[in-house]
Amino acid sequence: MIRHLLLAGGLLVAVCAAVDAQQTFTPQSSSRLSLSFTTERVGSGRVLVYGDVRNGTDSACDRVIVKVEGLDENGRVVSRGRAYVFGVLPARGASPFEVRLSSPGSERRYRVEIESFQFVAPGN
């Protein structure tokens, strides 16, 4: 009985170690990805934010999400939107984005940033 418990305990430790090793993530910095953008009112209550994401790295990026926040005169967020950058952002290249916001009209400035992305592994 003790032998079976030791064997089962050893298997449990081995499985937990294998699962733990598979869930190790390396943080990725977006410091080499940059944005340029323009805002435009489209009718009443709508704002179009569009521009380009530039990749300054030697690796392509995928699943790039751009987040836009409209800020009032006190810096509070009054509108928010997100959009995927279409396709793969090539190494040393650029791709366009477009975000449409419902706008209360009280925005004084916009904060546009890369919310998330993933480097494409070589050969994929």
N, C-alpha and C positions, 0 to 999 in steps of 0.2 A: 504494500500500500504506500509506504513512504517513497519507494522507488518510483512509483507511478506519479506521485505528487511532485517529486523533483523533476521528472521528465516533463510533466505538463508545465511546471514553472519555468523550466529552461526554454521550452517552446514559446511560451508567452513573452519572455524577455526578448527572444530572437525576433518575434513578429513585431513587437513594439519598437525595437531598434530599427528594423527595416522600414516601418511606416514613418518613423521620425526622420530617417535619412532621406526619404522621398519628399518630405515637405520642407526642405531647406530652400529658402529663397534668398537671392542676392538683390539688395536694394539697387534700383536704377535711378540715376539722377537725370532730370530733364534740363540740366544747366547748358547743354550744347544744342538744345532745341530752342528756337526763338520764333516770335510771332510779330507780324505787322498786321494792322487792321484799320478799317474805316467803318464808320457808322452812318446810317441813313434812315430817316423817317419814311415809312411806307404807309400812307394813309393815316387815319386816326387810330391811335392805340397800338401801333406796330413799329418795331425798330428792326432793321436788318444790319447785322454785324458780319462783315466779310473780310477776308484777308488771306494770308499765307502763313504756313508753318514751315520754317527752314530747319534742316537737319545739318548740323555741323560735325557730325561724327562719321566714322568710316563704316558704320553698320546701318542697315535699313531699319525702319521702325514700322510697326503694324499696330492696329487697334488704338490709334491716337484719338483721344477725346479732348475737345476744346470746351472750356467752361467760360461763360460770359455772365457777368453780374453788373446790373445797372445800379449805380450808387447815387443817393440823394446828396443834398448840400452838407449833411452831417456825416456822410460816409456810410450810412446804413444801406443794406441791400434792399432794393425795392422791386427788382425784376431779376430773373435768372433763366438761363437756357444752356443747353449742351448740344454738341453735334460731333459725329464721327468725321474724321478726315477720311475721304474716300480713298480706298486702296492702300498700297504700301508707300510710305514716305521714304524715298530713296536716300541712300548714303550721299552726303554732300549735295542734296537736292531740296526741292520745295514742293508742297502740295497746297491747293486752296481749301478753304473752309467757309461755311456760311451758317450763321445762327440767326433764327428769327425769334424775336421776343415780343410777348405781350407787354405793353408799356403803359404804366399809369401816367406817364408824362412828367414825372418829377425827377427823372434822372439828370444828373449834372455831369457825370462822367461814367466811364465803363472800365471794369477790370476784366481783362481777358487773359486766361492762363491755360496751360496744358494740364488737364486734370489727371490723365493717365496715358500710358503708352507701353509698348512692349518691343524690345529689340528683337529682330528676326534673326534666328540662329543661322549661321552660314550653311548653305546647302539646302535651305528650305524655300 
